[in-house]
Amino acid sequence: MSTAASARDSHAPTTQRQDPKGGLAGVSNWIDERSGAAKGVRFLMKKVFPDHWSFMLGEVALYSFIILLITGTFLTFWFVPSMGHTTYNGSYVPLQGIQMSEAFASTLDISFDIRGGLLIRQLHHWAALLFVVSIMMHMFRVFFTGAFRKPREINWVIGTLLFMLAIIEGFMGYSLPDDLLSGTGIRAMQGFILSTPIVGTYISYGLFGGGFPGEMIIPRFYSLHILLIPAIMVALLAAHLILLVVHKHTQYPGPGRTDKNVVGFPLMPVYMAKAGGFFFIVFGITALISSLVGINAIWAYGPYEPTQVTAGSQPDWYMGFADGALRLLPGFLEFVALGHTWSMNIFPGSIALLPIFFGMIAIYPWIENWVTGDKREHHVLDRPRNAPTRTAIGMGFAVFYAVLMFAAGNDIMAIKLHMSINDITYLFRFLVIFGPIIAFWVTKRICLSLQRHDRDLVLHGRESGRIVRTPEGRFFEAHEEVDEFTRWRLVGYEAQAPSNIDTSGLEGKELKKAKRRNRWTNFYFRDRIAPVTPAELEAAHHHGDHDELEAAVLEDAKSDEFVGELHGGSEETGQR
């Protein structure tokens, strides 16, 4: 009997969880049962992100890229990537009957004959400018706060590649309309390629499909602009965001914030709602600028003609540094050797500058890691003032970039200011060498002064402007103590000192390598100001609580109206 019952029980249907009846819940459950995605989505939705305005710089870059993809897709419907000749018969009367390329004619049609076409064109161009500048500002934030340190070196390299690709993508984008301004830029690019030693001619013929201008450059730029480079950038952005989730987000120092936690809001619903709203803000502001401020009026330049050059032509601002470097190189650097002309007055500033420029940016995390000897993971950011050498290096780099960018306009400056272009060029040559050095020294002095101010603020409090007179006729200023949250921000950083390598027992190359590393470490840390220690803070409070003279003054001055310390006069001078 028991055996039969057991057999019946073994064949009895098991009770299963009822699936949700239709709707989003049913679809989600169906997908989860076949993909197991619920666990990953649940983890992602609970991911905590800190809240600080500077983190939005990266979001601006991401949202600008999304705008570029949307508007670029719209433009591909009507743009004709062809250098075939045609006669324009569109709505823009001044150019009717003019011979031009199909690329230029289709761009005019988008601007004047397609409903909303001009707005989308300008939205695409402004979003591209915003994309590049937001990447740059985001990288400055990452650099100055030390967010590139372990374990985020790979993400720093990805950001550097995105920055370089954005510049190349932008150049190809504004070259596509085949107008006189962009054609002048392409002609300059072809000259730069020809300056490449030995292989320059072959590269130019391969890229242009023969001599300049040929009929292949616009179709090839178009393929790279809408397919290859965007695909690489999407892949890099995806890798960047995945590593962001894996490593967890960095955060600024504050109470309760350590390298082992993140203080902020979960992705859902708080951060997602804020991010969604911020996307529409970025989109709306970009659309407003595009509606009110014209950009790249190609109809004013006309179609490209190899025999013509646009007066005062200059690239978009992000390519200005390469143009400026080209203008500052002296002409005597060109020479003939081994049967070849070596155009060192062109090649270093046009072709070699880009990989060297971004290569130095990409390898900086490893340079600092080697100098400091710091192998730990870092998730709490530095205040820029608390890393004075790094901040000074960043400002020196920024000045170097800015000088090259402004040097690209030396001809316009000479015309508008009624000055000699040679004098302006000599000035920029001086600034490109000594400007970064001056910026480094000034920035480091400012950072050290701010650190000293922070120490004084923690130890002695904030000046209140309240002057108290003692019975003996001495005057003191009452200082307010800073609150605990502010104090944490002022003292919550590491007092790193030079970690010199012991050179005893080392010989030959190892000894030279150790000495070199010790010199750089001392250079990096020798002027660093240590944060206030608990012992120093306790001593300062002990003095403030037990100084008899100040206690008497506080009592006479009705100290119940004010809680703090008094400073000034000979007593404070004696303390120091």
Secondary structure as UniProt FT lines:
FT   HELIX           2..10
FT   HELIX           23..35
FT   HELIX           37..45
FT   STRAND          48..49
FT   HELIX           53..55
FT   HELIX           56..76
FT   TURN            77..78
FT   STRAND          85..87
FT   HELIX           93..95
FT   TURN            96..97
FT   STRAND          99..101
FT   HELIX           102..112
FT   TURN            115..116
FT   HELIX           117..145
FT   TURN            146..148
FT   TURN            150..151
FT   HELIX           153..175
FT   TURN            176..177
FT   HELIX           180..194
FT   TURN            197..199
FT   HELIX           200..208
FT   TURN            214..216
FT   HELIX           217..223
FT   HELIX           224..228
FT   HELIX           229..247
FT   TURN            255..256
FT   TURN            259..260
FT   STRAND          265..266
FT   HELIX           267..271
FT   HELIX           272..292
FT   HELIX           298..301
FT   TURN            306..307
FT   TURN            311..312
FT   HELIX           317..319
FT   HELIX           320..328
FT   HELIX           331..333
FT   STRAND          334..337
FT   TURN            338..339
FT   STRAND          340..343
FT   TURN            344..346
FT   HELIX           348..352
FT   HELIX           353..372
FT   HELIX           384..386
FT   HELIX           388..407
FT   TURN            408..409
FT   HELIX           410..417
FT   HELIX           421..460
FT   STRAND          462..469
FT   TURN            471..472
FT   STRAND          475..480
FT   HELIX           484..491
FT   TURN            504..505
FT   HELIX           508..525
FT   TURN            526..527
FT   HELIX           534..546
FT   HELIX           548..556
FT   TURN            557..558
FT   HELIX           559..561
FT   STRAND          564..567
FT   HELIX           569..575
//
